[in-house]
Amino acid sequence: MAIVKGLDTTRAITSANNEIHEYNNLLKSGAFDLIGYNYNDSSWASFHDRWPGKKFIVTESTSALATRGHYDLVPFDTLRKWPEAWDKPIKGGGNADFTVSAYDHVIAPWGSTHEESLRMLKKSPHVSGMFVWTGFDYLGEPTPYPWPARSSYFGIIDLAGFPKDVYYLYKSVWTDTPVLHIYSHWNWKSGDTVDVVAYYNQADEVELYLNGKSLGIQKKIKDEMHVKWRVPFSPGQLKAISRKDGKEVLSAQVNTAGKPAKIELLADRSKINADGKDLSFVTVRILDALGVMVPDADNLINLKVTGAGFLNAVDNGDPVSHESFKVNNRKAFNGLALAIVQSKGTSGVINVQATSAGLMSKSIEVVVK
């Protein structure tokens, strides 16, 4: 503390504590500007009983688990702790393909769901803020699976920067941007019953339609941050409409996809700087013949970058993939892959071409100035 304050007196300092009791010598020292709790959300409400007059921040929370784009056919409100204890394997072994359902219902044994953490935070005005474990998936600490998993499953966003569904939960709660997001995908089998979940804001209610037929209106009750429907699968289109005072705010839809037919490329920036450092992140999507993303597509994508830039890296967000980041190809993972292109340091145009056996190829240009 003395060293830090000797360098910078403008910022408050805290310490992240798994152990929050009075016998924690770090906390007993009184040295910190704020007392930090890791998890222990059942003790947030009684913070001032234990630490009267102190300021409080949550230094680590949540540790919920998800694989982007994968959904187990179990009810959304079925909570699972994977594993049941940090030093034990998953009871029953988890999923054979090392996936974790992207419904917000799988947590590490010390954690809580994203919605539970957010709900507790909103109930606790004395909590000055909360750090979520984690924003991104990250290499190392594979949880909840051992090898061949080689990254975490904690992220709100996957390794490639693609948002998981809970990203839209945070966006609906913490931004003023109108949000309506429904999931899961709509490629199931006859006889399946699927939970359809919606995150929304700036509206009173959401109505869900399947192939034009209303499945009913749902409204958030009490402190819930989502609405849901249990829907027997029938192929076609799921469409949600959010309304406020009876007027439509937003609509969102999910369509049943056919077989992979073509590639789509989407650059986050179509113009980058000619400084030899600037990047454009190009999303690769696998679509069917009608332009619907195929939610389980795993086609191998070959990438060729020419002109005023080069292919810096590739990824797909798969926590079990052992493919190199520094090659010119990548398998799609649940319909998506990523190509990162970089300026060579001269003005011009970067051409990015993506091909795959049996699919219609695609190319785009990124201007470098």
C-alpha positions as CSV (number, residue, x, y, z in Angstrom):
1,M,0.0,0.0,0.0
2,A,2.8,2.4,0.9
3,I,4.6,1.7,-2.4
4,V,1.5,2.2,-4.4
5,K,0.4,5.4,-2.6
6,G,4.0,6.7,-3.1
7,L,3.4,6.4,-6.8
8,D,-0.2,7.3,-7.2
9,T,-2.6,8.9,-4.6
10,T,-5.5,9.3,-7.0
11,R,-6.9,5.8,-7.0
12,A,-8.6,3.7,-4.3
13,I,-6.9,0.4,-3.6
14,T,-8.5,-2.9,-2.6
15,S,-7.5,-6.6,-2.2
16,A,-9.4,-9.6,-3.5
17,N,-10.3,-11.9,-0.6
18,N,-11.7,-15.4,-0.7
19,E,-11.6,-15.4,3.1
20,I,-13.9,-12.6,4.3
21,H,-14.0,-13.2,8.1
22,E,-12.6,-10.9,10.8
23,Y,-9.5,-13.1,11.3
24,N,-8.3,-12.3,7.7
25,N,-5.1,-10.4,8.6
26,L,-5.2,-8.4,5.3
27,L,-8.6,-7.1,6.2
28,K,-7.8,-6.6,9.9
29,S,-4.9,-4.4,8.9
30,G,-7.3,-1.6,7.8
31,A,-4.8,-0.7,5.1
32,F,-7.2,-0.8,2.1
33,D,-9.5,1.9,0.9
34,L,-12.2,-0.7,0.0
35,I,-12.8,-4.2,1.3
36,G,-13.0,-6.7,-1.5
37,Y,-15.0,-9.9,-1.5
38,N,-14.5,-12.8,-3.9
39,Y,-17.9,-14.5,-4.3
40,N,-19.5,-15.0,-0.9
41,D,-22.7,-13.4,-2.3
42,S,-24.8,-14.7,0.7
43,S,-22.7,-12.4,2.9
44,W,-23.0,-9.2,0.8
45,A,-26.1,-8.0,2.7
46,S,-24.4,-8.3,6.1
47,F,-21.2,-6.6,5.1
48,H,-21.7,-3.6,7.4
49,D,-22.4,-5.9,10.4
50,R,-18.9,-7.4,9.9
51,W,-17.1,-4.3,8.7
52,P,-19.0,-1.3,10.1
53,G,-18.1,2.0,8.4
54,K,-16.1,0.3,5.6
55,K,-16.6,0.6,1.8
56,F,-17.3,-2.5,-0.1
57,I,-16.5,-3.8,-3.6
58,V,-17.0,-7.3,-5.1
59,T,-13.6,-8.1,-6.5
60,E,-14.6,-11.4,-8.1
61,S,-18.0,-12.9,-8.9
62,T,-20.0,-15.3,-10.9
63,S,-17.8,-18.0,-12.4
64,A,-20.6,-19.3,-14.6
65,L,-19.8,-21.7,-17.4
66,A,-20.9,-21.9,-21.0
67,T,-19.8,-23.0,-24.5
68,R,-20.9,-20.4,-27.1
69,G,-23.7,-21.8,-29.2
70,H,-24.2,-25.1,-27.4
71,Y,-27.4,-25.9,-25.5
72,D,-28.4,-29.0,-23.5
73,L,-32.0,-30.0,-23.6
74,V,-32.7,-29.5,-19.9
75,P,-34.9,-26.8,-18.5
76,F,-33.3,-23.3,-18.3
77,D,-33.9,-23.2,-14.5
78,T,-32.1,-26.5,-13.8
79,L,-29.0,-25.4,-12.0
80,R,-25.9,-27.5,-12.3
81,K,-22.6,-27.2,-10.4
82,W,-19.8,-28.5,-12.6
83,P,-17.8,-29.9,-10.8
84,E,-19.6,-30.3,-7.4
85,A,-16.3,-29.4,-5.7
86,W,-13.1,-27.8,-7.1
87,D,-11.0,-31.0,-6.5
88,K,-13.5,-33.5,-7.9
89,P,-14.5,-34.4,-11.5
90,I,-18.0,-33.6,-12.8
91,K,-20.5,-36.1,-11.5
92,G,-21.6,-38.2,-14.4
93,G,-18.7,-36.9,-16.5
94,G,-20.4,-33.9,-18.0
95,N,-20.8,-33.8,-21.8
96,A,-18.8,-36.3,-23.9
97,D,-17.8,-33.6,-26.3
98,F,-16.6,-31.3,-23.6
99,T,-19.3,-28.7,-24.1
100,V,-21.2,-26.7,-21.5
101,S,-24.8,-25.6,-22.0
102,A,-24.9,-21.9,-22.9
103,Y,-28.2,-21.4,-21.0
104,D,-27.3,-19.5,-17.8
105,H,-27.5,-22.6,-15.6
106,V,-24.1,-24.1,-15.1
107,I,-21.7,-22.8,-12.5
108,A,-18.4,-23.6,-10.8
109,P,-19.0,-24.9,-7.2
110,W,-17.9,-21.6,-5.7
111,G,-19.9,-19.4,-8.1
112,S,-23.3,-18.3,-9.2
113,T,-25.2,-17.7,-12.4
114,H,-24.7,-14.4,-14.2
115,E,-28.3,-13.5,-13.4
116,E,-28.0,-14.4,-9.8
117,S,-24.9,-12.2,-9.4
118,L,-26.5,-9.3,-11.2
119,R,-29.7,-9.7,-9.2
120,M,-27.7,-9.6,-5.9
121,L,-25.8,-6.6,-7.0
122,K,-28.9,-4.6,-7.9
123,K,-30.3,-5.5,-4.5
124,S,-27.2,-4.2,-2.7
125,P,-26.8,-0.4,-3.0
126,H,-23.9,-0.5,-0.5
127,V,-21.8,-2.6,-3.1
128,S,-19.8,0.0,-5.1
129,G,-19.2,-2.4,-8.0
130,M,-18.6,-5.9,-9.2
131,F,-15.8,-7.6,-11.2
132,V,-17.1,-10.6,-13.2
133,W,-15.0,-13.7,-13.6
134,T,-14.7,-13.4,-16.5
135,G,-15.3,-11.0,-19.4
136,F,-13.5,-13.3,-22.0
137,D,-12.7,-17.0,-22.0
138,Y,-8.9,-17.3,-21.6
139,L,-6.2,-19.9,-22.2
140,G,-5.3,-22.0,-19.2
141,E,-7.3,-23.0,-16.1
142,P,-9.6,-25.3,-18.1
143,T,-12.8,-25.4,-16.1
144,P,-14.9,-27.5,-15.7
145,Y,-13.1,-30.1,-17.8
146,P,-9.5,-31.4,-17.8
147,W,-7.4,-32.0,-21.0
148,P,-8.1,-31.8,-23.9
149,A,-10.0,-28.7,-22.8
150,R,-7.3,-26.0,-22.8
151,S,-9.2,-22.8,-21.8
152,S,-11.7,-21.6,-19.4
153,Y,-15.5,-21.6,-20.0
154,F,-16.1,-18.6,-17.7
155,G,-16.4,-15.8,-20.3
156,I,-19.3,-13.6,-21.3
157,I,-17.4,-13.6,-24.6
158,D,-15.5,-16.5,-26.1
159,L,-11.8,-16.8,-27.0
160,A,-12.5,-15.4,-30.5
161,G,-14.4,-12.4,-29.2
162,F,-17.9,-13.8,-30.1
163,P,-20.5,-13.0,-27.5
164,K,-22.3,-15.8,-25.7
165,D,-26.0,-15.3,-25.0
166,V,-25.4,-13.9,-21.5
167,Y,-23.6,-10.9,-23.2
168,Y,-27.1,-9.7,-24.0
169,L,-28.2,-10.1,-20.4
170,Y,-25.6,-7.6,-19.4
171,K,-26.4,-5.3,-22.3
172,S,-30.1,-5.3,-21.3
173,V,-29.4,-4.5,-17.7
174,W,-26.5,-2.1,-17.9
175,T,-27.0,-0.1,-21.1
176,D,-29.8,2.2,-22.4
177,T,-29.4,0.6,-25.9
178,P,-32.7,-1.2,-26.7
179,V,-32.1,-5.0,-26.5
180,L,-34.1,-8.0,-27.5
181,H,-32.2,-11.3,-27.8
182,I,-33.7,-14.8,-28.0
183,Y,-32.0,-18.1,-27.8
184,S,-31.3,-21.1,-28.4
185,H,-30.9,-21.8,-32.1
186,W,-33.8,-23.5,-33.8
187,N,-32.2,-26.7,-35.2
188,W,-33.6,-29.5,-33.2
189,K,-35.3,-32.9,-33.7
190,S,-38.9,-33.8,-33.9
191,G,-40.1,-34.5,-30.3
192,D,-37.7,-32.2,-28.6
193,T,-39.0,-29.6,-26.2
194,V,-36.8,-26.5,-26.0
195,D,-36.6,-23.6,-23.6
196,V,-36.7,-20.3,-25.5
197,V,-35.2,-17.5,-23.4
198,A,-35.4,-13.8,-24.1
199,Y,-33.4,-10.9,-22.7
200,Y,-34.9,-7.5,-23.2
201,N,-35.1,-3.9,-22.0
202,Q,-37.0,-0.7,-22.8
203,A,-40.2,-2.7,-23.0
204,D,-43.0,-4.1,-20.8
205,E,-43.4,-7.6,-22.4
206,V,-42.3,-10.0,-25.1
207,E,-44.6,-12.1,-27.3
208,L,-43.2,-15.2,-29.0
209,Y,-44.4,-16.6,-32.3
210,L,-43.6,-20.0,-34.0
211,N,-44.3,-19.9,-37.7
212,G,-46.7,-17.0,-37.2
213,K,-48.7,-18.5,-34.3
214,S,-48.5,-16.8,-30.9
215,L,-47.0,-18.8,-28.1
216,G,-48.0,-16.2,-25.6
217,I,-46.8,-13.0,-23.9
218,Q,-44.3,-13.1,-21.1
219,K,-43.3,-10.3,-18.7
220,K,-40.5,-10.2,-16.1
221,I,-41.8,-10.8,-12.6
222,K,-40.3,-9.8,-9.4
223,D,-36.5,-9.4,-9.9
224,E,-36.2,-11.7,-12.9
225,M,-34.0,-10.5,-15.8
226,H,-35.3,-12.9,-18.5
227,V,-38.5,-14.4,-19.8
228,K,-38.9,-17.9,-21.2
229,W,-41.2,-20.3,-23.0
230,R,-41.1,-24.2,-23.2
231,V,-41.7,-24.9,-26.9
232,P,-42.2,-28.3,-28.6
233,F,-39.9,-28.1,-31.6
234,S,-41.3,-27.6,-35.1
235,P,-39.0,-26.4,-37.9
236,G,-39.4,-22.9,-39.2
237,Q,-39.2,-19.5,-37.6
238,L,-39.2,-18.3,-34.0
239,K,-40.0,-14.6,-33.8
240,A,-40.1,-12.4,-30.7
241,I,-41.6,-8.9,-30.5
242,S,-41.0,-6.6,-27.5
243,R,-43.6,-3.9,-26.7
244,K,-44.0,-1.0,-24.5
245,D,-47.5,0.5,-23.8
246,G,-48.7,-1.8,-26.6
247,K,-46.3,-0.5,-29.2
248,E,-43.6,-2.6,-30.8
249,V,-40.0,-1.8,-29.7
250,L,-37.9,-4.5,-31.3
251,S,-38.3,-7.8,-33.1
252,A,-35.8,-10.7,-33.2
253,Q,-36.0,-14.0,-35.0
254,V,-34.3,-17.4,-35.2
255,N,-34.8,-19.6,-38.2
256,T,-34.2,-23.3,-38.8
257,A,-31.1,-23.6,-40.9
258,G,-30.5,-26.1,-43.8
259,K,-27.2,-27.6,-44.8
260,P,-24.1,-25.4,-45.1
261,A,-24.0,-23.7,-48.5
262,K,-21.9,-20.5,-48.5
263,I,-19.6,-18.3,-46.5
264,E,-20.2,-14.8,-45.2
265,L,-17.4,-12.4,-44.2
266,L,-18.1,-9.4,-41.9
267,A,-15.2,-7.0,-41.1
268,D,-15.6,-5.1,-37.9
269,R,-13.7,-2.2,-39.6
270,S,-13.6,-1.8,-43.4
271,K,-10.9,0.9,-43.1
272,I,-7.8,0.7,-41.0
273,N,-4.7,2.7,-40.5
274,A,-1.5,2.2,-42.6
275,D,0.7,2.1,-39.5
276,G,1.7,-1.6,-39.7
277,K,-0.1,-2.2,-36.4
278,D,-3.8,-1.7,-37.0
279,L,-6.2,-4.7,-37.2
280,S,-9.5,-5.6,-38.7
281,F,-11.4,-8.6,-37.2
282,V,-13.2,-10.5,-39.9
283,T,-16.0,-12.8,-38.8
284,V,-16.5,-15.9,-40.9
285,R,-20.1,-17.2,-40.8
286,I,-21.3,-20.5,-42.4
287,L,-24.8,-20.0,-44.0
288,D,-27.3,-22.2,-45.7
289,A,-28.7,-21.4,-49.1
290,L,-31.2,-18.9,-47.7
291,G,-28.6,-17.0,-45.7
292,V,-29.4,-18.5,-42.3
293,M,-26.3,-19.3,-40.1
294,V,-25.9,-23.0,-39.6
295,P,-25.6,-23.3,-35.8
296,D,-23.5,-26.5,-35.7
297,A,-21.4,-26.0,-38.8
298,D,-17.7,-27.0,-38.5
299,N,-16.5,-26.6,-42.1
300,L,-12.8,-26.1,-42.6
301,I,-12.2,-22.5,-43.9
302,N,-9.2,-21.7,-46.0
303,L,-8.1,-18.1,-45.9
304,K,-6.0,-16.1,-48.4
305,V,-5.0,-12.5,-47.6
306,T,-3.3,-10.4,-50.3
307,G,-2.5,-6.7,-50.9
308,A,-1.7,-4.2,-48.2
309,G,-2.1,-6.6,-45.3
310,F,-1.5,-10.1,-44.0
311,L,-3.3,-12.7,-41.9
312,N,-2.2,-12.2,-38.3
313,A,-4.2,-14.9,-36.6
314,V,-7.2,-17.2,-36.7
315,D,-9.6,-18.5,-34.0
316,N,-13.0,-20.0,-33.6
317,G,-13.8,-19.8,-29.8
318,D,-13.7,-23.6,-29.3
319,P,-12.3,-24.3,-25.8
320,V,-11.2,-27.8,-26.9
321,S,-9.6,-26.8,-30.2
322,H,-5.8,-27.4,-30.5
323,E,-5.5,-25.8,-33.9
324,S,-2.8,-23.1,-34.2
325,F,-3.7,-19.5,-34.1
326,K,-0.9,-18.8,-36.7
327,V,-2.1,-20.7,-39.8
328,N,-4.2,-19.8,-42.9
329,N,-7.2,-22.1,-42.1
330,R,-9.6,-22.8,-39.3
331,K,-12.6,-25.0,-38.7
332,A,-15.8,-23.1,-37.9
333,F,-17.1,-23.7,-34.4
334,N,-20.9,-23.7,-34.1
335,G,-21.1,-21.7,-37.3
336,L,-18.4,-19.1,-36.7
337,A,-14.7,-18.5,-37.2
338,L,-12.4,-15.4,-37.0
339,A,-9.7,-14.0,-39.2
340,I,-7.5,-11.1,-37.9
341,V,-5.9,-9.1,-40.7
342,Q,-3.1,-6.6,-40.1
343,S,-1.8,-3.6,-42.0
344,K,1.7,-4.0,-43.6
345,G,2.3,-0.3,-43.1
346,T,1.5,1.0,-46.6
347,S,-1.7,2.4,-48.0
348,G,-3.8,0.2,-50.3
349,V,-6.4,-2.5,-50.1
350,I,-6.4,-5.8,-48.3
351,N,-8.3,-8.6,-50.0
352,V,-9.5,-11.4,-47.8
353,Q,-10.8,-14.6,-49.5
354,A,-12.4,-17.5,-47.7
355,T,-13.0,-20.9,-49.4
356,S,-14.2,-24.3,-48.2
357,A,-15.0,-27.5,-50.0
358,G,-18.6,-27.7,-51.1
359,L,-19.4,-24.1,-50.1
360,M,-19.7,-20.9,-52.1
361,S,-16.6,-18.8,-51.5
362,K,-16.5,-15.2,-50.4
363,S,-14.1,-12.3,-50.4
364,I,-14.1,-8.8,-49.0
365,E,-11.8,-5.8,-49.0
366,V,-10.4,-3.7,-46.2
367,V,-9.0,-0.3,-47.1
368,V,-5.7,0.8,-45.6
369,K,-4.9,4.5,-45.4
